[in-house]
Amino acid sequence: MQKAIIIDDERLARAELKKLLLDFGEIEVVGEAANAKEGIDKIEELQPDLIFLDIQMPGKTGFDMLAELDRAPHVIFTTAYDEFALKAFEVNALDYLMKPIEPKRLADAIHKLHQAEEKEMATLAGFNRSMLTENDQVFVKDGERCWFVKLAEVRLFESVGNYAKVYFGTNKPLILKSLNALEERLDERTFFRANRKHIVNFRMIDKVEPYFNGGLLLDLKAGEKIEVSRRQAVKFKEMMSL
């Protein structure tokens, strides 16, 4: 069962969509909101899997509202204006429904939801099993926040006890994985175990400098400096040479 919230300033539009959704037994409408502020409150309170979101609302638009969320559920936009279509897909919306909503188009959008969830489950299962390449996308969850991250975008894994901190963009979430377990799964052509605490992405290294006791110092593109132990420095040089 998927929990859904309808966010639209028009009461009749909310009622009509709610009525159409009765044909989809797997979708349960758990709340409604008439503006962005109410929408954020409802999302935080009810933690839905899906939101049906109007774009043009008094005060803040649907896009403004999404920008304020820490964790965005799946989004299906509903609007009377088609000029927002491109931007809707730029923010990774599942679909974009024009009002008045046609039952066939709604069914298509719900089908896309199921496809997205199947992909998420497959990715999640794959993360626990097979070897991962830089082109694989992994699901990272830290508290209430969730991301789909392409491994090529991860520049660093850092050991924090039984957890690993994952560095990508400006984010540094923790996952319940040891660095040893990650090292077994990651492609050594892309990721390198620099020392006891760090695995780095070769492609994210900006500069390599000599360091104490025959070690190396890696400058990553985002500014982190990672020491390569003397033993690993030998391996690093072998891998980097022709």
N, C-alpha and C positions, 0 to 999 in steps of 0.2 A: 504493500500500500504506500503510495506516494502522497506526502502532505503538501498541499498547495495553498498559497495565499494570492488573492486577487487585489491588485493595487490600481485603483482607477477613481478619478474624482466624480465620475458619473454613476449615480446609484443604479440607474436602469441598465447601463452597460455591465455593471457587476452582476446584476440579477440575471441578465440574459446569458452571460458566460457561465454562471453557476448552473443554470438550467441545462445548457449544452453539455456541461461536464458530468451530468447525471448518467450519460450514456457510457461513461468510462469508469467502471467500477474500481479500477486500480488507483484512481485519483480521488483523494478526500480533501475538500476545501475546508481548511481549519481556521481561516480568518480572512478578513477584508480590511482594506484601508483606503482612505479617500485622498491622501496626499503623501508626499515623500517622508515627512516626519513620522506620521502614523505608520507608514510602511516599514521604516527602520525599526521602530519600537516592536511591531508585530513580528518581524523577522528575528529579532533578538530574543523575543519571548517564546516564539513557537518553533523556531529552527526548522523551517520548511525545506523540502527537497526541491521545490519548484515555485517560482513566482510568475504570475501573469501580470505584466507591468505596462501601464499606460505611459506614453512618453510626455505628452503635453499635459501638465497639471499645474494648478495655481502654485506659485512660489517656485519650488525646485522641479526640474524635469526628472523623468525616469533615469536619464543618464547621470544627472547630478547625484541622485540617490544611490545608484550603484557605486559611484566613486567614493562614497562615505562608508561603504560596508567593508568590514575586515574580511569576511568570508561571504562570497556571493553564491547563493543556490543556483540551480539551473534557471535560466530566464527565457520566457517567451514574451516578446513585446506585443502589445495590442495598441493600435493607433488608427486614427482616421486619416493620417497624413503619410504619404508614401515617400516623402523626401528624406526620411530618416533611415531608410532601409540599409544603406551602405554602412552607416555608423553603427547600426544595431549589430551587424556581423563583425565589425571591428572590436566590439566588446564581448565577442564570443557568445552572443545569444544563440539559443537553440533554433529559434524561428521568429518570424515577424508576421503577425496576422493583421490584416486590414479589417476595420470595422465597416459594416456589420460582419461579424465573423461567420464564415461558412462552415458547417459541420465537417465537410470533407477536408478543408484546410486545417481545422482543429485536429482531426484524426491524424493528418500528416505530421503535425507538430508533436503530438503525443508519441507517435512512432519514433520520431527523432530522439525524444527523451529516452525511450527504451534502448535505442541503439547506443546512445551516449553512456547509459548506465552499464550496459553489457561491456562496452569498451573499458570503462573504469574498472569493472570487476576483473576483466581479463588482464589488465595492466597490473592491478594489485596482486593477482595470483602470480603473474610472471615475475614480479619483483622478488617473490619469495623462492623462486626456483632457478630459472635458467641464467646463463651468462648474459650480461647486459652490454650493449654497444652504445656509443655516443648518440646514436640516432633514436634510441629507446626513450620513451617518455615514462616517468615514474610518478606515482601519486605520493605526495608528502603531506602528512597531517600533523599539526602541532597544536594541541588544544582544540579550539574551535576553528582554527584557520586551516585551509586546505589549498594545495597547489598541484597542478600538473606541470612537471618540469622535465624538459628535455635534458638528458644527461650532458649533452654538449654545452649547456649553459651553466652547469655546476663547475665552479672553479676550485673548490676545496671541500674536503671532508675533515672534520676535526674531532678527535676522540674527547668525550666528556663522560668519564665513568663508563657506564653500560650503554650510553647513548652516543650518537654522532651528530655533530652540528653540520648542517648542509648549507654551504655558501653559494647563493645565486642571486644576481642583481643586488638589491639592498636587503635581501632576506637572509636570515640565519636560523631556520627552525631546527628543532631537535627531533631525531627519530630514534626509536628503540632498536638500534643495530650497533653491534660492535664494529670497530674498524677492521678487525680480522675477517669478520663475516662479509663486510662490504668488499674487501680486497679480493676475496674469492670470486665474487660475482662480477667485478668490474674488468673491462678490457684493458690489459696492461699496455696496449699500444696507445691508449688515451690517458689512463690514470696511473700515477706513480706513487708508491709508498715512500715518502721522503724521510720519514722518521717514525718513531713509535706512536706519535700523536696525529700525524697528518698524511692525507692522500691528496695529491694535487693533479689538476688537469694540465697535461703538457701544453695544450693550446692556449692556456691562460697565463703562461709564463712570459713575462716581458723582458726580464734580464737575469743572467746567471753570474754570480760573483764568487771568487774564492773566499773561503771562510776558515775559522780556526781548525787546527788539527787535521787538515786535509779535507775538511767538509766543504759544502757549497751553501750559498745563500740565494734563494730564488725570490725575485721580485715579481709578484703577480700583478696583472693589469689593473686590478682594483685597489692596489696599494699594500696588500698583505706581504709580509716578508717571512719566508718559511726556510728553516735550516734543514739541509740535507745531511744526515749523519755521514761519518767518514766511510762506513761500510756501504751505505746506499749511494754515496757519491761515485764510487767505482762503477757500480751498476748503471747509474745515471749517465756517466761519460760514455760507457759502452753503448748504451741505447741511442745516444745522441750522435755518435760518430758514424761515418760512412762505412 
